[in-house]
């Protein structure tokens, strides 16, 4: 995990120095411990290592980390998680429209979020990465772990599959990226339909 982070750190410093400078300092051990207590969960070691390196980006920083997804700091993670849990409690949604232990860490302006799944929905693999689409019935699991997500992203960046200017790293080689994703994550993506039940 440390090697992957070093490679990402190097790539961002060389290719997106302005974005790199705006990343927040990493979390301390005490902050991570308090986070686990607040959420009532034990976070995967790789996820904690990543947030020890950097705590995402500030709320007023709208540049993307990859594609059009912004890297959420822990304050934003908790706000989003609590907000989604409240929406779920107040509406008659399918149980897998949202789950209390889906922890978002990447988000975009369309309320689409990549989530660390701490309960292992659909597959019983805790710590997998799934995509939450606010207005779509489909939930797709793309990676078996946070490590696999980061490995996929770092290799894609190094191979130039994400291209763009300093403010945006749009995915330009979609098919090649999908092939890489399947190569690193055999058996994925896994699709599940979570329909709206009604009021």
Backbone as CSV, one residue per row, in Angstrom:
resi,resn,N_x,N_y,N_z,CA_x,CA_y,CA_z,C_x,C_y,C_z
1,UNK,0.828,-1.207,0.000,0.000,0.000,0.000,0.865,1.263,0.000
2,UNK,1.923,1.239,0.813,2.806,2.400,0.872,3.450,2.690,-0.490
3,UNK,3.801,1.623,-1.220,4.400,1.814,-2.548,3.410,2.468,-3.508
4,UNK,2.165,2.022,-3.482,1.148,2.616,-4.351,0.955,4.092,-4.022
5,UNK,0.927,4.415,-2.737,0.761,5.802,-2.326,1.940,6.643,-2.786
6,UNK,3.136,6.106,-2.684,4.318,6.827,-3.155,4.242,7.089,-4.652
7,UNK,3.750,6.110,-5.404,3.608,6.293,-6.855,2.556,7.345,-7.182
8,UNK,1.450,7.332,-6.440,0.419,8.348,-6.646,0.946,9.720,-6.250
9,UNK,1.643,9.796,-5.136,2.225,11.044,-4.674,3.155,11.619,-5.748
10,UNK,4.010,10.771,-6.297,4.956,11.207,-7.322,4.229,11.668,-8.578
11,UNK,3.209,10.919,-9.006,2.478,11.278,-10.222,1.778,12.619,-10.055
12,UNK,1.137,12.831,-8.913,0.427,14.088,-8.687,1.391,15.263,-8.603
13,UNK,2.506,15.087,-7.932,3.492,16.177,-7.822,4.023,16.575,-9.190
14,UNK,4.225,15.583,-10.058,4.801,15.857,-11.373,3.766,16.353,-12.382
15,UNK,2.570,15.809,-12.324,1.567,16.084,-13.356,0.471,17.057,-12.930
16,UNK,0.208,17.155,-11.616,-0.846,18.053,-11.150,-0.383,18.761,-9.874
17,UNK,0.673,19.553,-9.982,1.245,20.172,-8.784,0.293,21.090,-8.030
18,UNK,-0.559,21.822,-8.747,-1.493,22.718,-8.062,-2.509,21.927,-7.243
19,UNK,-3.020,20.859,-7.826,-3.966,20.016,-7.095,-3.278,19.377,-5.896
20,UNK,-2.077,18.906,-6.097,-1.318,18.249,-5.031,-1.137,19.173,-3.827
21,UNK,-0.846,20.431,-4.084,-0.611,21.382,-3.003,-1.873,21.661,-2.185
22,UNK,-3.024,21.415,-2.778,-4.286,21.713,-2.093,-4.837,20.542,-1.291
23,UNK,-4.174,19.385,-1.358,-4.621,18.254,-0.556,-4.385,18.536,0.917
24,UNK,-5.299,18.043,1.752,-5.207,18.286,3.187,-4.198,17.342,3.836
25,UNK,-3.604,17.766,4.947,-2.684,16.869,5.665,-3.399,15.587,6.096
26,UNK,-2.630,14.521,6.238,-3.206,13.240,6.620,-3.759,13.228,8.034
27,UNK,-4.603,12.244,8.318,-5.192,12.092,9.649,-4.182,11.506,10.628
28,UNK,-4.323,11.871,11.865,-3.489,11.298,12.917,-4.100,9.980,13.388
29,UNK,-3.338,9.224,14.164,-3.853,7.969,14.716,-5.064,8.238,15.606
30,UNK,-5.011,9.313,16.387,-6.128,9.648,17.266,-7.374,9.981,16.461
31,UNK,-7.213,10.716,15.372,-8.359,11.069,14.527,-8.967,9.824,13.892
32,UNK,-8.136,8.888,13.473,-8.646,7.646,12.892,-9.364,6.808,13.943
33,UNK,-8.819,6.753,15.140,-9.464,6.010,16.228,-10.816,6.629,16.568
34,UNK,-10.858,7.957,16.661,-12.122,8.651,16.947,-13.136,8.420,15.822
35,UNK,-12.654,8.377,14.582,-13.541,8.134,13.440,-14.187,6.750,13.554
36,UNK,-13.395,5.745,13.860,-13.927,4.394,14.000,-14.937,4.319,15.142
37,UNK,-14.669,5.018,16.231,-15.609,5.037,17.354,-16.916,5.718,16.955
38,UNK,-16.806,6.827,16.240,-17.998,7.570,15.817,-18.865,6.746,14.871
39,UNK,-18.222,6.016,13.961,-18.953,5.222,12.982,-19.338,3.846,13.519
40,UNK,-18.663,3.423,14.577,-18.936,2.098,15.127,-18.463,0.973,14.228
41,UNK,-17.352,1.213,13.525,-16.814,0.211,12.596,-15.300,0.153,12.737
42,UNK,-14.725,-0.930,12.254,-13.284,-1.026,12.120,-12.942,-0.853,10.650
43,UNK,-12.222,0.195,10.333,-11.899,0.501,8.946,-10.763,-0.386,8.445
44,UNK,-10.778,-0.750,7.159,-9.692,-1.544,6.593,-8.350,-0.827,6.738
45,UNK,-7.293,-1.585,6.968,-5.962,-1.012,7.172,-5.518,-0.169,5.978
46,UNK,-5.811,-0.618,4.751,-5.383,0.113,3.561,-6.065,1.476,3.462
47,UNK,-7.340,1.515,3.827,-8.078,2.778,3.810,-7.467,3.754,4.811
48,UNK,-7.140,3.271,5.998,-6.537,4.129,7.022,-5.155,4.601,6.589
49,UNK,-4.387,3.735,5.959,-3.067,4.132,5.465,-3.191,5.253,4.444
50,UNK,-4.190,5.150,3.574,-4.404,6.169,2.546,-4.728,7.512,3.186
51,UNK,-5.588,7.517,4.196,-5.984,8.771,4.833,-4.938,9.283,5.816
52,UNK,-4.007,8.439,6.217,-2.853,8.940,6.972,-1.955,9.785,6.062
53,UNK,-1.928,9.405,4.789,-1.116,10.153,3.808,-1.724,11.520,3.559
54,UNK,-2.991,11.563,3.149,-3.706,12.813,2.917,-5.173,12.620,3.293
55,UNK,-5.768,13.685,3.796,-7.181,13.660,4.172,-8.029,14.301,3.082
56,UNK,-7.843,13.837,1.861,-8.655,14.324,0.754,-8.438,15.797,0.463
57,UNK,-9.489,16.443,-0.046,-9.401,17.842,-0.430,-10.435,18.656,0.325
58,UNK,-10.207,19.967,0.415,-11.101,20.847,1.152,-12.462,20.939,0.454
59,UNK,-13.495,21.314,1.247,-14.852,21.405,0.696,-14.954,22.443,-0.416
60,UNK,-14.122,23.479,-0.364,-14.153,24.526,-1.398,-13.190,24.253,-2.542
61,UNK,-12.662,23.040,-2.612,-11.766,22.620,-3.688,-12.541,21.651,-4.588
62,UNK,-12.832,22.078,-5.820,-13.733,21.313,-6.679,-13.021,20.597,-7.830
63,UNK,-11.700,20.619,-7.851,-10.983,19.851,-8.860,-11.127,18.365,-8.561
64,UNK,-11.014,17.544,-9.575,-11.218,16.110,-9.390,-9.895,15.393,-9.170
65,UNK,-9.978,14.270,-8.475,-8.813,13.393,-8.343,-8.678,12.536,-9.592
66,UNK,-9.730,11.827,-9.942,-9.780,11.048,-11.179,-11.147,11.224,-11.814
67,UNK,-11.163,11.238,-13.135,-12.370,11.500,-13.894,-12.997,12.781,-13.347
68,UNK,-14.306,12.772,-13.048,-14.920,13.974,-12.473,-15.236,13.774,-10.994
69,UNK,-14.491,12.899,-10.332,-14.738,12.579,-8.926,-13.747,13.284,-8.008
70,UNK,-14.296,13.997,-7.029,-13.502,14.689,-6.027,-13.230,13.743,-4.856
71,UNK,-12.058,13.895,-4.277,-11.652,13.056,-3.153,-12.154,13.701,-1.859
72,UNK,-13.038,12.997,-1.161,-13.696,13.547,0.014,-12.793,13.479,1.247
73,UNK,-12.725,14.594,1.986,-12.071,14.536,3.284,-13.028,13.898,4.289
74,UNK,-12.517,13.538,5.451,-13.330,12.760,6.391,-14.538,13.533,6.892
75,UNK,-14.414,14.825,7.040,-15.583,15.616,7.440,-16.695,15.488,6.402
76,UNK,-16.333,15.588,5.127,-17.322,15.432,4.051,-17.879,14.018,4.013
77,UNK,-17.024,13.035,4.274,-17.471,11.639,4.315,-18.561,11.459,5.353
78,UNK,-18.331,11.951,6.557,-19.300,11.788,7.647,-20.595,12.535,7.354
79,UNK,-20.482,13.748,6.816,-21.679,14.516,6.469,-22.519,13.789,5.430
80,UNK,-21.869,13.263,4.405,-22.584,12.545,3.357,-23.202,11.263,3.894
81,UNK,-22.434,10.531,4.673,-22.913,9.271,5.244,-24.127,9.502,6.124
82,UNK,-24.056,10.486,7.013,-25.186,10.786,7.891,-26.404,11.252,7.105
83,UNK,-26.151,12.085,6.086,-27.255,12.570,5.265,-27.957,11.451,4.517
84,UNK,-27.194,10.529,3.948,-27.792,9.411,3.225,-28.549,8.482,4.171
85,UNK,-28.017,8.263,5.357,-28.713,7.405,6.325,-30.041,8.023,6.755
86,UNK,-30.082,9.353,6.874,-31.330,10.031,7.214,-32.349,9.896,6.092
87,UNK,-31.902,10.064,4.854,-32.804,9.911,3.710,-33.362,8.495,3.660
88,UNK,-32.506,7.525,3.886,-32.930,6.124,3.861,-33.976,5.843,4.938
89,UNK,-33.792,6.428,6.123,-34.714,6.193,7.236,-36.073,6.831,6.997
90,UNK,-36.105,7.897,6.205,-37.341,8.647,5.994,-38.116,8.211,4.766
91,UNK,-37.558,7.315,3.952,-38.200,6.921,2.700,-38.297,5.404,2.590
92,UNK,-39.265,4.974,1.794,-39.507,3.543,1.603,-38.721,3.056,0.391
93,UNK,-37.412,2.977,0.544,-36.556,2.534,-0.535,-36.262,1.040,-0.404
94,UNK,-35.863,0.459,-1.525,-35.315,-0.891,-1.500,-34.148,-0.910,-0.509
95,UNK,-33.986,-1.985,0.275,-32.918,-2.019,1.285,-31.527,-1.749,0.736
96,UNK,-31.300,-2.034,-0.561,-29.970,-1.808,-1.111,-29.900,-0.565,-1.985
97,UNK,-30.918,0.318,-1.869,-30.747,1.632,-2.493,-29.593,2.348,-1.805
98,UNK,-29.554,2.232,-0.488,-28.437,2.734,0.316,-28.319,1.858,1.555
99,UNK,-27.085,1.640,2.010,-26.842,0.863,3.226,-26.034,1.706,4.211
100,UNK,-26.314,1.521,5.492,-25.711,2.351,6.531,-24.188,2.231,6.586
101,UNK,-23.644,1.121,6.087,-22.199,0.920,6.142,-21.532,1.084,4.781
102,UNK,-22.175,1.835,3.890,-21.514,2.265,2.667,-20.857,3.613,2.967
103,UNK,-19.564,3.681,2.888,-18.819,4.883,3.279,-18.250,5.559,2.039
104,UNK,-18.838,6.680,1.601,-18.365,7.346,0.384,-16.980,7.959,0.586
105,UNK,-16.169,7.944,-0.481,-14.874,8.619,-0.418,-14.559,9.396,-1.701
106,UNK,-15.310,9.146,-2.774,-15.219,9.942,-3.997,-16.618,10.386,-4.369
107,UNK,-16.777,11.634,-4.789,-18.098,12.136,-5.146,-18.004,13.081,-6.327
108,UNK,-19.144,13.291,-7.007,-19.179,14.287,-8.072,-20.427,15.143,-7.950
109,UNK,-20.586,16.072,-8.857,-21.686,17.034,-8.774,-23.044,16.401,-9.032
110,UNK,-23.064,15.159,-9.488,-24.328,14.469,-9.766,-24.733,13.529,-8.633
111,UNK,-24.106,13.667,-7.464,-24.389,12.817,-6.303,-24.124,11.346,-6.594
112,UNK,-23.142,11.102,-7.433,-22.655,9.746,-7.660,-21.413,9.574,-6.797
113,UNK,-21.347,8.442,-6.074,-20.258,8.275,-5.120,-19.668,6.870,-5.172
114,UNK,-18.346,6.806,-5.104,-17.673,5.539,-4.876,-17.621,5.317,-3.369
115,UNK,-18.024,4.124,-2.939,-18.161,3.847,-1.518,-17.338,2.639,-1.095
116,UNK,-16.781,2.744,0.099,-16.164,1.614,0.768,-17.287,0.870,1.471
117,UNK,-17.555,-0.357,1.044,-18.667,-1.136,1.577,-18.183,-1.968,2.764
118,UNK,-18.580,-1.550,3.958,-18.082,-2.182,5.178,-18.911,-3.370,5.633
119,UNK,-19.972,-3.692,4.884,-20.773,-4.858,5.257,-20.688,-5.997,4.251
120,UNK,-20.192,-5.726,3.052,-20.073,-6.781,2.051,-21.381,-7.071,1.332
121,UNK,-22.057,-6.018,0.889,-23.337,-6.176,0.200,-23.180,-7.008,-1.069
122,UNK,-24.156,-7.863,-1.316,-24.246,-8.683,-2.532,-23.220,-9.815,-2.606
123,UNK,-22.039,-9.630,-2.053,-20.944,-10.590,-2.240,-20.386,-11.153,-0.939
124,UNK,-20.728,-10.499,0.182,-20.180,-10.841,1.502,-18.682,-10.549,1.605
125,UNK,-18.167,-9.718,0.704,-16.768,-9.295,0.750,-16.709,-7.914,1.401
126,UNK,-16.397,-7.858,2.670,-16.325,-6.578,3.369,-15.114,-5.793,2.886
127,UNK,-15.301,-4.486,2.722,-14.216,-3.632,2.274,-14.144,-3.458,0.779
128,UNK,-15.110,-3.999,0.045,-15.132,-3.847,-1.411,-15.554,-2.422,-1.778
129,UNK,-15.377,-2.074,-3.046,-15.702,-0.730,-3.532,-16.856,-0.815,-4.527
130,UNK,-17.925,-0.079,-4.227,-19.085,-0.064,-5.124,-19.420,1.362,-5.518
131,UNK,-20.205,1.473,-6.585,-20.614,2.776,-7.101,-22.074,3.014,-6.763
132,UNK,-22.347,4.126,-6.074,-23.706,4.530,-5.742,-24.169,5.570,-6.750
133,UNK,-25.237,5.244,-7.473,-25.857,6.174,-8.410,-27.190,6.605,-7.814
134,UNK,-27.293,7.869,-7.471,-28.447,8.368,-6.723,-29.780,8.063,-7.389
135,UNK,-29.860,8.254,-8.705,-31.136,8.113,-9.407,-31.180,6.890,-10.313
136,UNK,-30.396,5.877,-9.993,-30.333,4.665,-10.799,-30.551,3.455,-9.905
137,UNK,-31.175,2.424,-10.457,-31.444,1.221,-9.681,-30.242,0.293,-9.577
138,UNK,-29.247,0.511,-10.425,-28.108,-0.398,-10.476,-27.043,-0.006,-9.448
139,UNK,-26.551,-1.010,-8.730,-25.396,-0.838,-7.853,-24.319,-1.791,-8.362
140,UNK,-23.168,-1.255,-8.708,-22.089,-2.082,-9.237,-20.910,-2.114,-8.272
141,UNK,-20.431,-3.319,-7.989,-19.217,-3.499,-7.201,-18.066,-3.634,-8.194
142,UNK,-17.085,-2.735,-8.099,-15.998,-2.703,-9.080,-14.696,-3.312,-8.581
143,UNK,-14.460,-3.277,-7.266,-13.193,-3.731,-6.717,-13.431,-4.524,-5.440
144,UNK,-12.630,-5.542,-5.229,-12.800,-6.387,-4.041,-12.256,-5.736,-2.776
145,UNK,-11.458,-4.676,-2.930,-10.863,-4.015,-1.768,-10.447,-2.598,-2.132
146,UNK,-10.151,-1.806,-1.116,-9.659,-0.453,-1.344,-8.294,-0.499,-2.035
147,UNK,-7.479,-1.466,-1.657,-6.167,-1.634,-2.288,-6.321,-1.839,-3.793
148,UNK,-7.262,-2.693,-4.199,-7.453,-2.974,-5.621,-7.936,-1.734,-6.369
149,UNK,-8.776,-0.927,-5.697,-9.201,0.330,-6.321,-7.992,1.219,-6.568
150,UNK,-7.158,1.409,-5.547,-6.012,2.287,-5.684,-5.021,1.751,-6.708
151,UNK,-4.790,0.458,-6.713,-3.893,-0.139,-7.698,-4.373,0.148,-9.114
152,UNK,-5.665,-0.008,-9.341,-6.241,0.248,-10.661,-6.043,1.701,-11.068
153,UNK,-6.329,2.616,-10.160,-6.215,4.051,-10.451,-4.767,4.446,-10.720
154,UNK,-3.848,3.995,-9.897,-2.435,4.379,-10.061,-1.886,3.881,-11.391
155,UNK,-2.163,2.638,-11.723,-1.670,2.100,-12.998,-2.295,2.855,-14.167
156,UNK,-3.586,3.167,-14.076,-4.259,3.903,-15.144,-3.649,5.295,-15.316
157,UNK,-3.345,5.967,-14.214,-2.705,7.280,-14.300,-1.334,7.168,-14.948
158,UNK,-0.553,6.189,-14.527,0.803,6.019,-15.061,0.790,5.667,-16.538
159,UNK,-0.247,4.993,-16.991,-0.348,4.613,-18.400,-1.009,5.687,-19.255
160,UNK,-1.423,6.781,-18.650,-2.013,7.879,-19.401,-3.454,7.664,-19.808
161,UNK,-4.174,6.799,-19.099,-5.574,6.549,-19.451,-6.478,7.687,-18.999
162,UNK,-6.029,8.444,-17.998,-6.721,9.673,-17.600,-5.913,10.840,-18.152
163,UNK,-6.587,11.671,-18.919,-5.901,12.825,-19.491,-6.740,14.073,-19.273
164,UNK,-6.086,15.201,-19.268,-6.807,16.454,-19.108,-5.890,17.543,-18.627
165,UNK,-6.496,18.639,-18.171,-5.690,19.748,-17.695,-5.510,19.636,-16.185
166,UNK,-4.971,20.671,-15.598,-4.675,20.662,-14.167,-5.931,20.476,-13.322
167,UNK,-7.074,20.978,-13.804,-8.293,20.950,-13.005,-9.111,19.687,-13.181
168,UNK,-8.813,18.876,-14.173,-9.692,17.764,-14.488,-8.899,16.627,-15.114
169,UNK,-9.194,15.402,-14.708,-8.505,14.239,-15.285,-9.538,13.293,-15.863
170,UNK,-10.177,13.691,-16.922,-11.210,12.872,-17.544,-10.636,11.568,-18.071
171,UNK,-11.450,10.531,-17.995,-11.051,9.241,-18.544,-11.172,9.309,-20.057
172,UNK,-10.035,9.148,-20.749,-10.008,9.246,-22.199,-9.998,7.878,-22.877
173,UNK,-9.455,6.903,-22.203,-9.330,5.566,-22.788,-10.263,4.614,-22.039
174,UNK,-11.569,4.778,-22.263,-12.550,4.055,-21.464,-12.430,2.547,-21.626
175,UNK,-12.353,2.072,-22.845,-12.295,0.634,-23.074,-11.009,0.034,-22.498
176,UNK,-9.903,0.729,-22.680,-8.638,0.244,-22.128,-8.689,0.220,-20.619
177,UNK,-9.314,1.244,-20.030,-9.455,1.281,-18.572,-10.331,0.131,-18.081
178,UNK,-11.413,-0.142,-18.785,-12.309,-1.239,-18.404,-11.580,-2.576,-18.466
179,UNK,-10.740,-2.746,-19.479,-9.946,-3.973,-19.588,-8.969,-4.091,-18.417
180,UNK,-8.326,-2.987,-18.079,-7.402,-2.974,-16.942,-8.141,-3.288,-15.648
181,UNK,-9.305,-2.697,-15.498,-10.120,-2.916,-14.304,-10.472,-4.389,-14.142
182,UNK,-10.864,-5.029,-15.240,-11.218,-6.453,-15.191,-9.981,-7.328,-14.954
183,UNK,-8.836,-6.901,-15.495,-7.599,-7.664,-15.309,-7.166,-7.654,-13.843
184,UNK,-7.220,-6.501,-13.216,-6.794,-6.374,-11.826,-7.851,-6.915,-10.869
185,UNK,-9.110,-6.868,-11.297,-10.227,-7.275,-10.452,-11.031,-8.383,-11.131
186,UNK,-10.474,-9.587,-11.251,-11.184,-10.665,-11.945,-12.519,-10.977,-11.287
187,UNK,-13.529,-11.165,-12.116,-14.865,-11.444,-11.612,-15.716,-10.205,-11.386
188,UNK,-15.116,-9.047,-11.570,-15.822,-7.775,-11.380,-15.911,-7.056,-12.727
189,UNK,-16.897,-6.153,-12.897,-17.861,-5.683,-11.902,-19.011,-6.660,-11.674
190,UNK,-19.638,-6.508,-10.512,-20.806,-7.289,-10.141,-21.982,-6.329,-10.056
191,UNK,-23.023,-6.597,-10.839,-24.178,-5.692,-10.908,-25.328,-6.203,-10.053
192,UNK,-25.982,-5.258,-9.370,-27.157,-5.587,-8.572,-28.182,-4.491,-8.780
193,UNK,-29.454,-4.889,-8.926,-30.515,-3.904,-9.136,-31.266,-3.658,-7.839
194,UNK,-31.375,-2.370,-7.455,-32.048,-1.993,-6.208,-33.174,-1.030,-6.541
195,UNK,-34.337,-1.542,-6.829,-35.438,-0.711,-7.297,-36.099,0.070,-6.158
196,UNK,-36.682,1.216,-6.531,-37.469,2.006,-5.604,-38.790,1.297,-5.351
197,UNK,-39.181,1.130,-4.090,-40.415,0.402,-3.764,-41.634,1.319,-3.829
198,UNK,-41.508,2.518,-3.316,-42.637,3.440,-3.325,-42.924,3.953,-1.924
199,UNK,-43.891,4.849,-1.805,-44.215,5.460,-0.503,-45.151,4.557,0.312
